[in-house]
């Protein structure tokens, strides 16, 4: 019973994190990008496997965006003034998201190339 309760609480925390992430403009843009790509994949007749890979890449991107947001929240809590560590932490988080978006974009270009 304790494990079931723990699982239920973990799901609640995850959903709260998802709701918080939806407040971020970057996350909103990434979701719109993903939905747009889904439509584009449908238009070009992408395979089910290509849809699955895109979905995995999107989930990786949104997970990295959540971690990046967590870093920003923590850094902003630690200092209100300019600090080199804060800039570096935020830049590194942003770079991780950029890499993930680049993977999604390059894969999507490949899918378009294959299906056009």
QUIGI-V423749 format. One record per residue. RES is the residue in one small letter. SS is DSSP state (H for helix, E for strand, L for the rest). NEAR is the number of other C-alpha atoms within 12 Angstrom. Layout:
BEGIN
RES SS NEAR
RES SS NEAR
END
This chain:
BEGIN
x L 7
x H 8
x H 9
x H 10
x H 11
x H 12
x H 13
x H 14
x H 14
x H 14
x H 14
x H 14
x H 14
x H 16
x H 14
x H 15
x H 21
x H 22
x H 15
x H 20
x H 28
x L 21
x L 16
x L 22
x H 15
x H 23
x H 29
x H 21
x H 20
x H 32
x H 25
x H 17
x H 24
x H 29
x H 18
x H 18
x H 31
x H 28
x H 17
x H 22
x H 31
x H 18
x H 15
x H 21
x L 20
x L 27
x L 18
x H 14
x H 13
x H 27
x H 26
x H 17
x H 25
x H 35
x H 25
x H 20
x H 30
x H 35
x H 22
x H 25
x H 35
x H 34
x H 26
x H 28
x H 39
x H 33
x H 27
x H 29
x H 32
x H 23
x H 25
x H 27
x H 21
x H 17
x H 24
x H 19
x H 12
x H 15
x L 15
x L 13
x L 12
x L 12
x L 14
x H 12
x H 18
x H 22
x H 19
x H 17
x H 24
x H 25
x H 19
x H 21
x H 27
x H 25
x H 19
x H 25
x H 30
x H 22
x H 20
x H 26
x H 32
x H 19
x H 22
x H 32
x H 24
x H 17
x H 26
x H 32
x H 21
x H 19
x H 28
x H 22
x H 14
x H 15
x H 17
x L 14
END
